[in-house]
């Protein structure tokens, strides 16, 4: 299996973690590799619905983020991806603590990728399970344009 260059993964996490939406939801990408991503989110009141538990849309966003970056690490250096379909199964509520999300590659084709994801609380209790189907955007939305905009002049090579 291919391995992502650790220096590249570190740079991508630094870039992605600057994104306003990730900051808004308190998400932090903590680990990246080929077909794998771990995202952590500290629950606070701004993420809760009127019933004082995390809103289902927040769970969906966290799952989408973890599966997106897991698949992103499987595509070519000059390509991008976008979500085609996100299937989310909310299994339990959470009102406080930390959410740990993991995205894992199921299959990567030339134009379509499939990943699975889970969200667990800090005690390992499964909150959400789902899948995400992504479309490869050949030559579009490459990270080098984003890197340049946020001050990374050159990214290390993606793969070892």
N, C-alpha and C positions, 0 to 999 in steps of 0.2 A: 504494500500500500504506500502511496505517496505520503510524504511528510511536508508540512508547511514549515518554511524557514522560521525559526523562533524570533528572529529580528523583524521579519515581515509581520508576524502575528502581533508582536508588541506594538509596532507602528500602527497597524490596523485598529487595534484596541484603543490606542490613544486618539486616533482620528474619530472612530465611531462613538467613543464615550464623550466626545465634545458635542454631539448632536443635540440640538435643543429638545427634541421629543424624548430622547432617552433621559435627559436631565429632568424633564418635566415629570416623568413617571418614576424617577429615582433608580433607573436601571443602570447597571454597570456590567459590561462584558469583562469577565474575569479570566476566561481561558478560550483559546482558539486553536484548532488544528484541522487537518483534513477531515471533513465530515463530522466535526464536533465543535460545539460551542456551549459554554456555561455562562449564564447571566444571573446576577444577583440583584434583588430589589428589596429594599427595606420598606415595609408597610408603614404608611402614615395616614392620618385622617383624610388627606386630600385624595386618596385612592379609594376611599370607601363609598358605598352606596348609602341610601338613607337608613338601611338596616344595620349599619356599622360593620359591614364586612366588605372585602375588596370587590369592586365592581367587575362583572364578567368581561367587560370590554378591556379592562386593564389586564386580566388574565390572558385574553386573546392577543393583546399587543406584546406581552412578554413572550408568549409562545411563538408568535410571528418573528420576533427579534432573534430568539435562540435558533430557530430553524433556518432563518434567512442567512445568518452568519455561518452556520454549519455548512450550508450548501455553497455559500460564497467562496469558501476555502477550497472548493472542488472545481471551480471553473477557471478558464484561462485568465491570464493577467490583464488582458485588455477588454474583458467582457464584464457585463453586469447581470443582475437577475432581478426579477420582480415576482411578487406573489400572484399566482393564478387562483389558488383555492386554499382556504384554511379551514380545517375541520377541528372543532374544539369541543371536548367533552369535559364539562365542569363537574367534578366529582365530590368536592368538599369546599366549604367556606374557610376563609382565614380573615382574621381581624387585626392581628398584630404579629410582630416578629419579622423574619426574613423569608423571602421566597427564593428558592434556588431552581432555576430553569436549565434544562439541558436539551440541546438539539442534536440529533444524530442522523447521519446520512442513511437512507434506505437504498436509494438507487440514483445514480447520476447518468443521464443520457446526454446526447449532443445538444438537445434543445429543452428538455424537461428534466427537472430533478425532484425527488421526493424525499422528505425528511420527516422524522417523528420527533415529538417533543413531550417533555413532562415538566410539570411544576410541582415542587414539593415544599413543604414548610421546613423549618430548620431542624425538626425532629424526624424528618423523612416521610411524613404523611403525604400521600399522593393527593394533590389538589386538582390537577388538570392533566389530561392526556390528549394528544391530538396529532394531526399530520398536516403537512404543508406541501403543496405542489408549486414549484417555481419554474418560470420560463427564463431561459438564458437569452440575454440581450447581447448578441454578438457585436462587439465593438462599441456598445453604448453603455453609459453610466459606469465607466471604468473608474476605479478608485484613484487613479493618478490625477484626475482633474480635481477631485475633492482634496487630495493630499496637498496639491499645489495651493489651493484656496485657503487651507488652514495652516500653511507654513511648513509642510514637509517637502523640501525641494526634490528629493529623490527617495523612492522607496527601495528597500532591499529586494532581491529576487523573491518571488512568491514561494517557489518550491526548492527543496534541497536537491 
